[in-house]
Amino acid sequence: MKLKINWGTGIAIALLIMMSGMVYLVSIAVRQDYYLVEDDYYQKSVNYQAQIDKIQNVNKLTERVKLVQSAHAVQINFPQLFKHELLEGTIHFYSPMSENNDLSLPLKLDEQLSQSVSIKKLPKGRYIVKLDWTANEKPYFQELEIQVP
């Protein structure tokens, strides 16, 4: 017995395949984890001019903050031009993959204007180290990138 497929049957099969593909893609889309990069993104976008001013203050510096990464820690070295200034701020390890991997710490520098931060507990991946500090009431912001092995 030979099975004959006419135009109507072919169109019905094509529509059935297309609809089942769409149902499959919709089920994948519904299961995707979506989250905003920042919960308060609107407020941060309104205040972004202050962030631009902080970045411009860093660009005016003759020397920038440097990171030295080892297998278990990251050492943050501030330039000596801040030697006689009061430094306050935060260090934020931002993971683009998941906010659950983020880490925020207060800035606590030693006499050599450096701070060592252990990265043992951070999951593997790329991180953006966001340094937000003030020196004698002048705000600064600098971003540096690291890779945790």
Order of alpha helices (4+ residues) and beta strands (2+ residues): alpha-alpha-alpha-beta-beta-beta-beta-beta-beta-beta
